């Protein structure tokens, strides 16, 4: 009898673990677009989805700052890569840790810092946030910039493909060729 009870408890606990890892509102896509600021901010878009597809677009730094040789733009143009399941799981955990569902939809209390447009798809829902970087809560800003700067660890490869992103403010800019 004890053996059956132990077997039942083992099966029940394994089932509970399996059910908690399969959420009905699982994150399926993250996209963050950055825009200008009163400084050398590069316009970028990072799009990552549950199929482990990584897409990046980097625009140029405004002309006035290109004259300053100390200002370097990051990747310019279109780039893509595949990411690991572990990296995707890390992104989802970081977003869960900041309780992304409870974040406001607008953080516009400052004026001279970088603009952000954030799309987080989960289940059949979309969390959309427009923000200025200095107006975001510190933990949210840290996570969003972790995603924005992920190209440094992902090291995507240049592509001739042209991506269409969700960000309305970046859509027109992202399809134009970049001139150096």
N, C-alpha and C positions, 0 to 999 in steps of 0.2 A: 504494500500500500504506500509506503514511504517513497518507493521508487516512482510510482505513478504521480505522486504529489510533486516530487522534485522535477520530473519531466514536464508536468503541466506548468509549473512556475517558470522553468527555463523557456518553454515555448511562449508563454504569455509575455515574459520580459523581452524576448527577441521581437515579438510582434509589436510591442509598444515602441521599441527603438525604431523599427522600420516605419511605423506610421508617423512618428514625429519628424522623421527626416523628409517625408513626402508631404510638403505643405500644398494646400490648394492655391495659395497666392505666391508661389515661387517666382523669384525675379527671373525674367526672361531676356531683358535687354536693358543696357545702360548707355545713354548718350549724353555727353557734356560738350557744349560749345563755349569757347571763350571769345571775348571780343576785346575791343579797345579800352584804353585808359588814357589818362594824361601822362603818358610815359611810353616806354618801349615794349608795350604788350603785344605779343603775337596772337593773331586770331587762329584758333585751332578747333578741331572737332575730333573727339574720340568716341567711337561707337563699338561696343562689345556686346555680344549676345550669347545665349545659352548653347549655340552650336559651336562655340569657342572661336568665333570669327572676330578678328580685331581689325578695325578700319581707322585710319588716321588721316586727317588733312591739316596741313600747316600752311597758313598764309604768310605774307611778308610782314616785316616790322615797318611802321610808318616811315616814309621817306626822310623826315627830319631826323629820325634816330639812326637811320642807316649811314648817315654822314659821320656819326660818332663810331669809330672803329672798335670801341669797347663793347658796344651793343651787338650781340650775336642773336640771330633768329635761330630757332630750333629747326627741326625738319621742315622743309618746304615742299609742298606738293602732296600727292596721294601715296599712301603706304598701306600695306596690309600684312597680316600674319595670322597664325593660329596660336592660341594660348593653351596653356595646360588646364586641366580640370581643377588642379589645386589652386591656380591663380584665380580662376572664376569663382571657386568656393570662397576664397579669401575676400574677393570684392563683395560678394553677397553678405558675408559675415560682417564686414566693415559697415555696410549700409544698414544691416539689421541693428548693429551696435549703436548707431546714431538715431535709431528709430525713425527712419526716413519717412514713413507714412504719416508721422505726426508733425513733420516740418511744415512751416508756412509755405505758401506758394510764391511769396514775394519778399525779398530782403533788399530794400532800396534806400537805406538810410545814409549812405555815403555817395559821393559823386566822382571822386578822382581815382578810383581803383578799378580793377578789371571787372568787366561784366561777364556773367555766366548764365547759361541756359541749360537746365538739367532735365532729362527725361528718364524716368525709371519705370519700366513696364513690369508689372507683376500680376499674375493671374490674368484677368481680363480688365485690369485697371491700369491707369497711367498716373504717376506722380510727376507733375510738372512744376518746376521752380525757376523763377527769374530772380537773379540776385546780382549784387555788387559784392565782390569778395570780402571786403572789410565789414560788411553788414551781416554776414553769415555767422552762426554760432561757431566757435573755434573748432569743435570736434567735427562738424559737418564740413567746414572749409578744409580741414586737414584730409578728410576722406575724399572730397571732390578733387583736390589737387593731387592726391595720390593717384587717382584715376587719370587725370590730365597729364601727369608726368610719367605715366606708365610706359610710354614709348622708350624711356631710357633703359628699362629692364626687358621689355618685350623685343626691342630692336626689330621693328617691322621693316620689310623690304619695299623699295619703291615699286609702284605699279603704274601701268598705263591706263588702268581702269579709272573711271570717273564715278565717284560715289554720290548718291543723293542722300542727304541727311535730313532728319526731321526738323532740325533747327531752321526756322523761317529766316532768321537774320543771317544765317551762314549759307543757306541754300544757293542764293544767287552768286555769292562770292566763291563758293566751293566749286562751281562748274566752270569758272573762268580760268584760262591758262595763267600761270604765274610768270611774270616778267621780272628778270633780275636787273 
